């Protein structure tokens, strides 16, 4: 009876008791996982989400946010003064899916159909760095790195094979990269020279850092 109450009124998509099937019912619609990705490092305004998901319409973004909110994955809140604007953020449970989404991105990077020249958001490139770092190459290396993309900044702690990223103001960093997400992707994954971006600080660390993210081999 309880199960009937929980499922009554909800359209079943797969009629499959597997948790994976239910996960797809929760975040499997087009754009849902990308919206959740964009909320991985903190709350965002509607306009920010729309700008960093250039292929989505305002109507679809509104619909997907409403669905994710109804499912307990996303919530709305109002920032305190002086901002006093409404933002969207992932719930604690919603954030548990972020590492899974990141690993799915790493898996998909092996596809020969993957096009790395398409637009990429600042959230996506920072999540990529966290996921693609090679622990062996980074072993024994430590540092605090800043990344500035226009008005948005991140700080990443590099420590013995791991990279932990926060969206926050840059301070007390050994090295700072400034530019666009596409420029950082070109340097890290495309072999573009460091001069492509504005890089300040420990240049020895910079030259080592950009070698820590080998792309996985393509299938076939």
C-alpha positions, 0 to 999 in steps of 0.5 A: 500500500505504501509503495502504491502511494509513493508511485501513484500519480507519477508516470513510470518510465522504465517499470524497473526496480533497479536503482539505476532505472530510478536514477534515470527517472530522477535526472535522466531527462535532457539537460538535467545532469548538466544543470546539476553539474553547474550547481556542483560548486555552489548556488547559481542564478537562473541567468548564470545557468542559462548563460553556461548552458547555451543550448537550453531555452529559458522555458526548458531550464525553468521546467527542469529546475522545477522537476529537480526541485520537486524531486528533492535534488535542487532547492531555491533560496534567496541570498542575503542583502545586499544581493537579495536575489534568488538562486538555485543550489543542489541539495546535499543529496543532489550533490552526492550525484556530482562525482558520478556525473564527473566519472561519466564525463571521463568515461565518455571522453574515450568516445571518438565522437567526443568533440573537445572544441565545443563550448565549456563552462567554468564549472565543467572545466574545474570538474574535469580537472578534479576527475582527470588528474593522474594520481601517479603523475601528481604524487608528491606534488603540493600547491594551492592554485587559483583560477579566475574566469571573469568575475568567477574564481576557484581555488584548488588544493593540490596534495599528493595526487588529489585536486580538491576544488572550491568556488571562492575568492583567490587568496594565498595561492602559489599560482593563478591562471586567468582566462576563459574556460576554453583557454584553460582546456586548450592548455591542459588538454590541447597542448596550447602554450601557457602564454595562452592564458595569464599565468602568475606565480610559481612557473615551475609548478605551472609547467608541471601542473599542466602535464597532470591530466592525460586524456584516456585512450579512445576506444577502437 
